[in-house]
Amino acid sequence: MPDFFNGNFLFGALVALATFAAILSVGMPFLEREPLEKRMRSVASEREKIRAREREKLQTTRGSLRPEAKAYMRQIVERFNLHTWLGTAQAKEQMARAGFRGAAAETGFLFFRLVVPIATLILGSVYVFVIGDFDWPLTIKFGAILAAAYAGLKAPEVYISNTISKRQQSMTRSFPDAMDLLLICVESGMSIEQAFRKVSQEIGVQSVALAEELALTTAELSFLPERRQAYENLANRTGVDSIKQIVTVLVQAEKYGTPLGTALRVLGQESRDHRLLLAEQKAAALPPKLTVPMIVFFLPVLFAVIITPAAIQVSHQM
């Protein structure tokens, strides 16, 4: 029976083990494949898949995001060259913030900006001179007609402004929850494109506008050569201060490599505090707003309930 505790046997086993380890350490670099090249190929293929998927998604949603303009609208806009004397860069930016994108939206805006003042001018003239037949001086009548035309000229702009306000309120209310979801996705190891895509799919229950903007940003991150441009486009399309802050954080992280987790957590807390502050401001503004309705509607009923029985008794006694 061999003696395993013999010194010579242990020394030989250690020498054999050391020799095997040396041969393995020298031969492993020749046997294993290049991991960096394999990872780069996988990243490139994944990016191509993302681009193909986003391109297909844009093709399917193009009808809802960029509807086609009517033929008669396009003909009128082109015939009178409305792009020159009615179209402005500010109007295009406002329409983008309102959710109206593409050439069709601009064509419709210019068409209504031409047609609505003419329609209000005609209706005002008919009402002042025919239907109403007011006993006014001629200058006042023409002034009323011009006021109606001016109101028709400003009506499309007022509609765009109201739409922008509603979209921004919707995005502001849902932004803290979107920040929490984005923080979870980033800390779980997702890339920023995948995080934006996941958040856009989940946040649509609360805010369709925010989900739409995040989906467009995801597509731009796949197409545009500079990711910074996609982030800045998101800030310009929304015009919300909270989104501008997160865009600044994303641009800094893209440029300097700063961590996103802490910044997203701080921004999420600030967004929740801001939302709570807005709710407190609305609650504090309720008493002054309720004063006039209470005086007009509640007090007369209260007086009638209190005084009517006494008035009936007095009438019976007399």
SVG drawing of the C-alpha trace seen along z (x, -y; Angstrom):
<svg xmlns="http://www.w3.org/2000/svg" viewBox="-105 -107 116 109">
<polyline fill="none" stroke="black" stroke-width="0.4" points="0.0,0.0 1.6,-3.3 2.4,-5.9 0.4,-9.1 1.9,-11.1 5.5,-10.5 7.4,-13.7 8.7,-12.7 5.2,-11.8 3.7,-15.2 6.6,-17.1 6.1,-15.3 2.3,-16.0 2.9,-19.6 5.4,-19.8 3.0,-18.1 0.2,-20.4 2.4,-23.5 3.5,-22.3 -0.1,-21.7 -1.1,-25.2 1.8,-26.8 1.0,-25.0 -2.7,-25.9 -1.9,-29.6 0.3,-29.8 -2.1,-27.9 -5.3,-29.5 -4.8,-32.8 -4.3,-30.7 -7.4,-28.6 -10.0,-31.2 -11.6,-33.5 -11.4,-37.2 -14.3,-38.4 -14.1,-42.1 -14.7,-41.4 -17.6,-39.0 -19.2,-41.6 -18.8,-44.3 -20.5,-42.1 -23.3,-41.4 -23.8,-45.1 -23.8,-46.0 -26.4,-43.3 -28.5,-44.4 -28.4,-48.0 -29.4,-47.0 -32.4,-45.1 -33.4,-48.2 -33.2,-50.3 -35.3,-47.9 -37.8,-47.6 -38.1,-51.4 -38.4,-51.9 -41.2,-49.4 -42.9,-51.0 -42.6,-54.5 -44.1,-53.1 -47.1,-51.7 -47.7,-54.8 -47.0,-57.3 -50.7,-57.6 -51.6,-58.7 -48.5,-60.9 -48.3,-62.6 -51.7,-62.5 -51.9,-63.4 -53.3,-66.8 -56.4,-67.2 -55.9,-67.9 -57.9,-71.1 -56.0,-72.4 -52.7,-71.8 -53.8,-73.4 -55.0,-76.6 -51.8,-76.8 -49.6,-76.4 -51.7,-78.7 -51.6,-81.6 -48.1,-80.9 -49.1,-80.9 -45.8,-79.5 -44.2,-82.8 -46.5,-85.3 -48.3,-83.2 -45.8,-80.5 -43.2,-81.2 -40.5,-79.2 -42.3,-79.8 -45.5,-78.5 -43.8,-75.2 -42.3,-74.8 -45.6,-75.5 -47.3,-72.9 -44.6,-70.3 -45.2,-71.0 -49.0,-70.6 -48.4,-67.2 -49.0,-68.2 -46.0,-67.1 -45.1,-67.0 -45.9,-69.0 -49.6,-68.1 -50.0,-69.7 -48.4,-72.9 -50.6,-72.9 -53.7,-72.5 -52.6,-75.3 -52.0,-77.7 -55.3,-76.8 -57.3,-77.5 -55.4,-80.6 -56.6,-81.9 -60.1,-80.5 -61.2,-81.2 -60.7,-85.1 -62.6,-85.2 -65.4,-83.1 -65.7,-85.2 -65.6,-88.4 -68.6,-87.2 -70.6,-85.9 -70.0,-89.1 -71.1,-91.2 -74.3,-89.1 -75.0,-89.3 -74.4,-93.0 -76.1,-94.3 -78.8,-91.6 -79.7,-89.5 -79.1,-91.9 -79.9,-95.1 -78.4,-97.1 -79.0,-100.8 -75.3,-101.5 -73.1,-104.1 -71.4,-102.8 -67.9,-103.1 -69.0,-100.9 -70.4,-98.3 -67.2,-98.1 -65.2,-98.0 -67.3,-95.0 -66.7,-93.2 -62.9,-93.9 -62.9,-92.6 -64.6,-89.4 -62.1,-89.0 -59.2,-89.5 -60.7,-86.9 -60.8,-84.5 -57.2,-85.2 -56.1,-84.4 -58.4,-81.4 -56.0,-78.8 -53.2,-80.2 -55.4,-80.0 -56.3,-76.4 -52.6,-75.5 -51.8,-77.2 -54.6,-75.4 -53.4,-72.1 -49.9,-72.7 -51.0,-73.6 -53.0,-70.4 -50.1,-68.2 -47.6,-69.9 -49.9,-69.4 -50.4,-65.7 -46.6,-65.2 -45.9,-67.1 -48.3,-65.0 -46.8,-61.7 -43.2,-62.7 -42.3,-61.7 -43.6,-58.1 -41.7,-58.0 -38.6,-59.0 -39.0,-56.2 -39.5,-53.7 -36.5,-55.1 -34.4,-54.9 -35.4,-51.2 -34.6,-50.4 -31.2,-52.1 -30.1,-50.6 -31.2,-47.1 -28.5,-47.4 -30.6,-48.5 -29.3,-50.9 -30.9,-54.3 -32.6,-53.3 -34.2,-50.2 -35.1,-52.2 -36.8,-54.8 -38.7,-52.2 -39.8,-50.4 -41.0,-53.6 -42.9,-54.7 -44.7,-51.4 -45.6,-51.6 -46.4,-55.3 -49.0,-55.4 -51.7,-54.5 -51.1,-57.9 -50.0,-60.2 -50.2,-59.4 -48.3,-62.6 -45.3,-61.6 -45.3,-58.0 -45.4,-59.4 -42.5,-61.8 -40.3,-59.1 -41.1,-56.7 -40.0,-59.4 -36.8,-59.9 -36.1,-56.2 -36.4,-56.2 -34.1,-59.3 -31.5,-57.7 -31.4,-54.9 -31.3,-57.1 -29.5,-60.3 -25.7,-60.3 -25.4,-62.3 -27.4,-61.2 -27.2,-64.7 -29.4,-66.0 -32.1,-63.4 -32.1,-64.6 -32.3,-68.3 -35.1,-67.5 -37.1,-66.0 -36.6,-69.2 -37.7,-71.4 -40.7,-69.3 -42.1,-69.2 -41.1,-72.6 -41.5,-71.2 -38.9,-72.3 -38.6,-68.9 -37.9,-67.2 -35.3,-69.9 -33.6,-69.0 -33.4,-65.3 -32.2,-66.2 -29.3,-68.2 -28.4,-65.2 -28.5,-62.8 -26.3,-65.1 -23.8,-65.5 -23.7,-61.7 -23.2,-61.2 -20.4,-63.7 -18.5,-63.1 -19.6,-59.6 -21.3,-60.6 -23.6,-58.1 -27.3,-58.4 -28.7,-56.7 -28.2,-59.4 -29.2,-62.2 -32.4,-60.5 -33.3,-59.8 -32.8,-63.5 -34.8,-64.7 -37.6,-62.2 -37.9,-63.5 -37.9,-67.1 -40.6,-66.3 -42.8,-64.7 -42.3,-67.7 -43.2,-70.1 -46.3,-68.1 -47.3,-68.2 -46.7,-71.9 -49.0,-72.5 -51.7,-70.4 -51.3,-72.5 -51.6,-75.7 -54.8,-74.6 -56.2,-73.6 -55.3,-77.0 -57.0,-78.8 -60.3,-77.0 -61.8,-79.2 -61.6,-82.5 -63.0,-80.8 -65.9,-79.3 -66.9,-82.7 -68.8,-84.0 -70.7,-80.8 -71.7,-80.5 -73.1,-84.0 -74.9,-83.6 -76.3,-80.1 -76.3,-79.1 -77.3,-82.2 -80.5,-82.9 -81.7,-79.3 -80.7,-79.5 -82.6,-82.8 -85.6,-81.3 -85.6,-78.3 -85.2,-80.4 -87.6,-83.2 -90.4,-81.4 -91.9,-79.6 -91.8,-82.9 -93.5,-84.7 -96.2,-82.1 -97.0,-82.3 -97.1,-86.1 -99.5,-86.0 -101.8,-83.5 -101.9,-85.7 -102.7,-88.8"/>
</svg>
